[in-house]
Amino acid sequence: MKRMLALLLCLMLVASLFVGCDGKPTPANNGGETAAPADNGNEAPADNGGEAPAANSDIKVGVVLVGDENEGYTLAHINGLKEAAKNLGLSETDNFVWKYAIGEDETCKTAIEDCIDQGCTLVFTNSYGHQDYAQLAAEQNPDVQIVAMTGDKAKASGLPNFKNAFTEIYEARFAAGVVAGMKIAELEADGKLTDKNYNADGTVKVGYVGAYPYAEVVSGYTAFFLGIKSVYENVSMEVLYTSSWFDITAEKAAAEQMIGDGCVIIGQHADSTGAPSACEAALNAGTTVFSVGYNIDMLTAAPNAALTSPTNEWGVYYTYAIGQAMKGEEIATNWAEGFDQDAVALTPLGPNVAAGTQEKVDEVIAALKAGTLHPFAQDSFTVGGATVEEAFATDTDGDWTNDADNAMFDGYYHESYFQSAPSFSLRIDGITELN
């Protein structure tokens, strides 16, 4: 009996060593000289790693989606929700109310209201344009928890039942940039670049298809560009906006324009296969160009041209948030996690990546997890030729200009630190917006 008690005590002691230790560095203790702000409002998630909640398996969850399974961004959310349902022992039909292809207009308000009318006590929306309707629903339904994914108003609203969440996808975009940079270096070493692939200043041309000039997109393409430069310095990038999150024709046309201009890599923050398909067609026709996608594995659309895609692993968040609701516990007002919680990832590398790419990517991801590598390091970019000493992360008056919470401290810009939504909106040297 004593041996059993001793064994149990030992096991409890070992278990206690792991409680609360997620290994994620905080800006206040990363070896820098400048002290971090005392309160960032971005709460750490509770443990989501295993045990299903013991109560409220009859929970009803509303899901208001901007697209459907045919659009990469929404497909990633759908897959994440299904993963959460499996993890928590819920039925995808009995415990969920699904609303597909809901616009960023009054139809969103109607969709949220219908979810609540059907008994949903937790409702997710997945597009920034849904946020105002989500906030209104939270105001009118204090007993219902509303989460606006990619939103940025929950903290300021003061509503206890209104939440924001996103991932630290910029980490995966930086890692994807490393993949692209290694490919450029290989192409140059093998003599496969032509004069058309270089700008007058000698930099290699890279293109990027963006949806809108929002901070979310700017943060992403900047991280991608800096990832490239971390392994291949001599590069510049042009960005074309399509004014749509999902427009396969416009995304293909934008990629084709930049391919015609001599870009050897086409990245994207857009949700269709338009750009990868354009790269595949051009590559098969003899043009040197490769694709980095977003959200989903693009190897089906571009089996030769696709290098990889940064992707959100939404199942991590949905398992956490729904689990909290099932236990009757608080959901973080702002939630943002990256590689350290496996909330972001790269899809499998394509067949034509440069030799040694997987090993380099593993090294980069390990450094990101350890907090020894920061995608927006202060010494890795300039604006107008100058080092950036101050960059704000929060828009307090709704004019699309961040005017509070200086996020540039301890030697890097702290993306998604003050709130979960991406905030990096600096236009750095080496990147040109074409429209």
Buried (B, 14 or more C-beta within 10 A) or exposed (E): EEEEEEEEEEEEEEEEEEEEEEEBBEBBEBEEEEEBBEEBBBBEBBEBEEEEBEEEBEBBBBBBBBBEEEBBBBBBBBBBBBBBBEBBEBEEEEBBBBBBEBEBEEBBBBBBBBBBEEEBBBBBBBBBBBBBBBBBBBEEBEEBBBBBBBBBBBBBBEBEBBBBBBBBBBBBBBBBBBBBBBBBBBBBEEEEBEEEBBBEEEBBBBBBBBBBBBBBBBBBBBBBBBBBBBBBEBBBBBBBBBEBBBBBEBBBBBBBBBBEBBBBBBBBBBBBBBBBBBBBBBBEEEBBBBBBBBBBBBBEBBBBBBBBBBBBBBBBBBBBBBBBBBBEEBBBBBBBBBBBBEBBBBBEBBEBBBEEBEEBBEEBBEBBBEBEBBBBEBEBBBEEEEEBEEBBBBBEEEEEEBEEBBBBBBBBBBBBBBBBBBBBBBBBEBBEBBE
